[in-house]
Amino acid sequence: MIALARRITAVCVLGAALAACGTADPAKPARPAHAEPHASSASPSPSGTPTMAPGPGGLTPVFEHGPRDKGKTVALTFDADMTADEGPRAAAGERFDNPGLVGALRTLKVPATVFMTGRWAEEYPDQARALGRDAQFEVANHSYSHYSFTGDCYGLPTVAPDAQLTEVQRTYAALRKAGVPHPMPYFRFPGGCYDRDALRAISGAGVTAVQWDVISGDAFATDADAVVRQVLDGVKPGSVVVMHCTRSAAPTTEKVVRSVVPELRRKGYRFVKVSELIRESGTPR
């Protein structure tokens, strides 16, 4: 857990408000096991989708990376960030999407998981729908507002504890309204900020919280080569890499992907979605 805390701290330094941080929960579930999503108004996907069993006391389980001993697989994940109060900036021309990045992933035939805020889906419903209906991608939940679920998350506004479950459920409603047919039962805390109280607050959503073990450092980066090096140096079998699908705040990401993908393939890596890593981590029902 010390190593996880250090990794999350690094996100804070690299990502500032976009990739803010918090204190990770010290209680982690044991070896992942599969379970069906809990029945609730937020249950997002068909039965059989791989998730992890709840932690002690029914806490939301946390997934960081896949198995290290089942082949050289890696999952590229992209956070489609947009806060609830950034509408005026979008109206003024700021781009929170990144069609070039999505096009690059399609051209390179790279499966990917996109963690999408509800506000992003509302701003770009056509893109959300296209991603959700493309078998190459899976769309998961990144909260509605991209506000923090802990009290100290690099200056982000916070979601009240009694509103956190609603925040997750509201996001699934926004994704479905945009036309995403089967949003995944995976949730990424804004900035990676969570604690035991946050895990308990959203337990009724039936989601697996997905973190990462490789920080790309693409948030606000201007040196694509430095980001490429950081990813290549960090990837191990089963890694989950966190990047961003937000052009204004992560302008180098498309270039990074175009460099990282062929190099990892040259090293023998196979790209998969988060769902495949979770499936490989436990025994399917």
Sequence and secondary structure as in RCSB ss.txt:
>XXXX:A:sequence
MIALARRITAVCVLGAALAACGTADPAKPARPAHAEPHASSASPSPSGTPTMAPGPGGLTPVFEHGPRDKGKTVA
LTFDADMTADEGPRAAAGERFDNPGLVGALRTLKVPATVFMTGRWAEEYPDQARALGRDAQFEVANHSYSHYSFT
GDCYGLPTVAPDAQLTEVQRTYAALRKAGVPHPMPYFRFPGGCYDRDALRAISGAGVTAVQWDVISGDAFATDAD
AVVRQVLDGVKPGSVVVMHCTRSAAPTTEKVVRSVVPELRRKGYRFVKVSELIRESGTPR
>XXXX:A:secstr
 HHHHHHHHHHHHHHTTTT      S   SS  B    SSTT  S TT   B   GGG   EE    SSS SEEE
EEEEE   TT HHHHHTT     HHHHHHHHHHT  EEEEE HHHHHH HHHHHHHHT TTEEEEE  SS  BSS
S STT  B  GGGHHHHHHHHHHHHHHHT SS  SEE  GGG   HHHHHHTGGG  EEE  SEE   TT   HH
HHHHHHHHH  TTEEEEEE  TTT TTHHHHHHHHHHHHHHTT EE  HHHHHHHHS   
